[in-house]
């Protein structure tokens, strides 16, 4: 084997390594530790942000905002528009329901 043969082998080895390394799945960053129950972490919106009300809003305003959002994002409203939009509506509705439940808990009404 000549020096040129060895050089060609090394070059193709490096090119192959670069291709495989580029296609290999990257490690995802570690997710943040879950917040204790009842305490949202920095990435999750708080209940009043989801419902679009002030944190010290009256219970009537909270319920009115919940009903308006529930009517707007209910999955049956977008059932005819396809499964992707229905899945998005279900996810949004889950967030709205959780925010409303958290608002009831915070306000002292279980």
C-alpha positions as CSV (number, residue, x, y, z in Angstrom):
1,X,0.0,0.0,0.0
2,X,1.4,3.4,-1.0
3,X,1.1,6.6,0.8
4,X,-1.5,7.8,-1.7
5,X,-3.7,4.7,-1.0
6,X,-3.5,5.3,2.8
7,X,-4.3,9.0,2.3
8,X,-7.4,8.1,0.1
9,X,-8.6,5.7,2.8
10,X,-8.2,8.2,5.6
11,X,-9.9,11.0,3.6
12,X,-12.9,8.7,2.7
13,X,-13.0,7.5,6.4
14,X,-13.3,11.1,7.6
15,X,-15.9,12.0,4.9
16,X,-17.9,8.9,5.9
17,X,-17.6,9.8,9.6
18,X,-18.8,13.3,8.9
19,X,-21.8,12.0,7.0
20,X,-22.8,9.6,9.7
21,X,-22.2,12.2,12.5
22,X,-24.5,14.6,10.6
23,X,-27.3,12.1,10.3
24,X,-27.0,10.7,13.8
25,X,-29.8,12.0,16.1
26,X,-28.6,14.7,18.4
27,X,-29.1,14.5,22.2
28,X,-31.9,16.7,23.4
29,X,-31.1,19.0,26.3
30,X,-32.3,17.7,29.7
31,X,-35.7,18.9,30.5
32,X,-36.2,21.2,33.4
33,X,-37.1,19.5,36.7
34,X,-40.8,19.3,37.2
35,X,-42.2,21.9,39.5
36,X,-43.8,20.8,42.7
37,X,-47.6,20.2,42.5
38,X,-49.5,23.5,42.3
39,X,-46.4,25.6,41.4
40,X,-46.0,26.3,37.6
41,X,-42.4,26.4,36.4
42,X,-41.1,29.2,34.3
43,X,-42.1,27.7,31.0
44,X,-45.7,27.0,31.8
45,X,-48.2,30.0,31.6
46,X,-50.0,30.7,34.8
47,X,-53.8,30.3,35.0
48,X,-54.6,33.9,34.6
49,X,-52.4,34.2,31.5
50,X,-54.2,31.2,29.9
51,X,-57.6,32.6,30.7
52,X,-56.7,36.1,29.8
53,X,-57.8,37.7,33.1
54,X,-56.0,39.6,35.9
55,X,-54.7,37.5,38.7
56,X,-57.1,39.2,41.1
57,X,-60.1,39.0,38.8
58,X,-63.5,38.4,40.2
59,X,-64.9,34.8,40.1
60,X,-67.5,36.0,37.6
61,X,-64.9,37.4,35.3
62,X,-62.9,34.2,35.5
63,X,-65.9,32.1,34.7
64,X,-66.9,34.4,31.8
65,X,-63.4,34.1,30.3
66,X,-63.5,30.3,30.7
67,X,-66.8,30.0,29.0
68,X,-65.7,32.2,26.1
69,X,-62.5,30.3,25.6
70,X,-64.3,26.9,26.0
71,X,-66.8,27.9,23.3
72,X,-64.0,29.2,21.0
73,X,-61.7,26.2,21.3
74,X,-64.1,23.3,21.9
75,X,-62.9,20.4,19.7
76,X,-66.4,19.9,18.2
77,X,-66.2,23.4,16.7
78,X,-63.3,22.3,14.5
79,X,-64.2,18.6,13.9
80,X,-64.9,19.3,10.2
81,X,-61.5,20.9,9.7
82,X,-59.4,17.8,10.1
83,X,-57.7,15.8,12.7
84,X,-54.7,18.1,13.1
85,X,-56.8,21.1,14.1
86,X,-59.0,18.9,16.3
87,X,-55.9,17.7,18.1
88,X,-54.7,21.3,18.6
89,X,-58.1,22.3,19.9
90,X,-58.1,19.3,22.4
91,X,-54.7,20.4,23.6
92,X,-55.8,24.0,24.0
93,X,-59.0,22.9,25.7
94,X,-57.0,20.8,28.2
95,X,-54.8,23.8,29.0
96,X,-58.0,26.0,29.5
97,X,-59.6,23.3,31.8
98,X,-56.4,23.0,33.9
99,X,-56.1,26.8,34.2
100,X,-59.8,27.1,35.3
101,X,-59.3,24.3,37.8
102,X,-56.2,26.0,39.2
103,X,-58.1,29.3,39.4
104,X,-60.8,27.6,41.4
105,X,-58.3,26.1,43.7
106,X,-56.4,29.4,44.2
107,X,-59.7,31.2,44.8
108,X,-60.7,28.7,47.4
109,X,-63.5,27.0,45.5
110,X,-62.7,23.3,44.8
